[in-house]
Amino acid sequence: MTPQAHKRSRLTTRLVAAAAALLLGGGGTALIAAGASADGAGQDGPGQRGGPVAAAATVSCPDVGDRLRQVPRGARLPVSRGLAALDRQVATAYEKMTTGGSGTDTVLRQLRQQREKTIGAMADAIGRSAPRPDALLNMSGCRMKPTGRPISVGGPGQDQSQAPDQGQGPDQGQGQGQDGGQANDGGQDGNGGQGQGANGQDDGGQQQGGGQLPPVGGPSPDDFADIRSQQPNAQQPPQGDGASTGTFVSECGTNKEGHFNSDNVIVTPGVSNGAHHTHDYVGNDSTDAFSTDQSLAAAGTTCGNGDLSTYYWPVLRALDGTSEHKPGAGHDGNVGSVLTPSSVKLTYSGSQDGDVTAMPRFLRIITGDAKAFTNGPANANASWSCTGFEDRQLKDKYPICPNGSDVVRTFNFQSCWDGQNTDSANHRTHVAFAQQDGSCPAGFRAVPQLQEKITYDVPNGQQFAVDSFPEQLHKPVTDHGDFINVMPDRLMAEAVRCINSGRDCR
């Protein structure tokens, strides 16, 4: 085991021990960001017994990957390794702060130095065959982002409950973008809203996601809301006269085969544990960090119709105090038992504005943002609900579902393609969402829109959370889905015919 793995293992042990103490009503010391301001000290929240209170904080860094605009072929592996290293550096800095090993200023200074070196190496690799993106170096500096939630730091015998959200305003931190302009490093931090907290009761006196304090590091009780407190907000877009109204469904199972890894083949290909959280896969049965177009095309699939595409998303975990000491799990701060979906539905649909054209084979799409808590909501696309209540969608809360209702995650992917590229340097600019009237932006064409809908039978009273980078605190707003189209051309052509002719096919 590497020294880094040993450190992550010790962090996980502390997290699990703290969580166990909380769940058992003990007085384990809360782990909070060292150097965070004492916000609201002396003001007891529900369940607190006085004692000092400090505002929890996390590490917020400009997202270098989102600012990439050109990565020549020869620079792809060095850039991939650099992006993975940046994520590892931030996670290590967050670990140092939460365990109190070093002061905030010292950790941030060391982090900046590490990032300058890594970003410089990435810029050098790009600059060997393209203009060197020197502006990326302006993104080396990081800062602390308050979460807006005071945490009790009392000793044994004192409650460690978190006080209510103090209404932290939008995060306005700025980082220099590649184009020389400023990149907003903040935006809404996903804490807002007045939805019912995790202690809301359902009709039977049971709770989903409530009644227990979460492990230190997230999520917070304020990250949960009773789905019934949300007003209906899901609206179907109007259909134009020429809308393509058919659907095509791929039935690919629920990953009972156990295809998991912590790789990130789209963002950090060629790097093991590039995601630092565990992904759940259906479809293509060979996907990992080292997959190529050729290996994906030659693989098997769990889809009954021969669809070789790869569909994946971060696992959902029951926060039951268990931990696997391996990459993507305990070593990266993701604890709890992995929940197997009760169903996975993969549906392709049409355009409000007219016919769709075929997706190119090996098209890669990411929807949502794994770093939305610190990046802000610009690319966030999380959507949480409960069966029987899907006219109500939560963007920055986990749902508390009534008895007999399952948790639902929904990912609606971009449905406009630039007509040329199967990927882009930041993995976003080659695709786009349709505009409000259903049309694609200039220069883009409509392709079938993929929707991934995953449901889970979460036991009443059981808290849960999506896997995330440690500093993202397992916020629901960080949920995201990934897709690589590997449908055989004939199958994609069949899907397009079904959609454009208004038929429902599978």
HELIX and SHEET records of a PDB file:
HELIX    1   1 PRO A    3  LEU A   23  1                                  21    
HELIX    2   2 VAL A   64  ARG A   67  1                                   4    
HELIX    3   3 ARG A   73  ALA A   75  5                                   3    
HELIX    4   4 ARG A   76  THR A   98  1                                  23    
HELIX    5   5 THR A  104  GLY A  127  1                                  24    
HELIX    6   6 ASP A  134  MET A  139  5                                   6    
HELIX    7   7 PRO A  221  ASP A  223  5                                   3    
HELIX    8   8 ILE A  227  SER A  229  5                                   3    
HELIX    9   9 ASP A  293  ALA A  297  1                                   5    
HELIX   10  10 GLY A  330  ASP A  332  5                                   3    
HELIX   11  11 ALA A  372  ASN A  375  1                                   4    
HELIX   12  12 PRO A  377  ASN A  379  5                                   3    
HELIX   13  13 PRO A  470  GLN A  472  5                                   3    
HELIX   14  14 PRO A  476  THR A  478  5                                   3    
HELIX   15  15 ASP A  489  ASN A  500  1                                  12    
SHEET    1   A 2 VAL A  53  SER A  60  0                                        
SHEET    2   A 2 ARG A 143  SER A 152 -1                                        
SHEET    1   B 2 GLN A 174  GLN A 176  0                                        
SHEET    2   B 2 GLN A 182  ASN A 184 -1                                        
SHEET    1   C 2 PHE A 224  ASP A 226  0                                        
SHEET    2   C 2 TYR A 398  ILE A 400  1                                        
SHEET    1   D 6 TRP A 384  CYS A 386  0                                        
SHEET    2   D 6 VAL A 407  ASN A 412 -1                                        
SHEET    3   D 6 GLN A 449  TYR A 456 -1                                        
SHEET    4   D 6 SER A 343  SER A 349 -1                                        
SHEET    5   D 6 THR A 247  SER A 250 -1                                        
SHEET    6   D 6 ASP A 504  CYS A 505  1                                        
SHEET    1   E 5 PHE A 260  ASN A 261  0                                        
SHEET    2   E 5 HIS A 279  GLY A 283 -1                                        
SHEET    3   E 5 THR A 310  PRO A 314 -1                                        
SHEET    4   E 5 HIS A 480  ILE A 484 -1                                        
SHEET    5   E 5 ARG A 364  GLY A 368 -1                                        
SHEET    1   F 3 SER A 337  VAL A 338  0                                        
SHEET    2   F 3 LEU A 316  ALA A 318 -1                                        
SHEET    3   F 3 PHE A 464  VAL A 466 -1                                        
SHEET    1   G 3 VAL A 431  ALA A 432  0                                        
SHEET    2   G 3 CYS A 416  TRP A 417 -1                                        
SHEET    3   G 3 ARG A 445  ALA A 446 -1                                        
END                                                                             
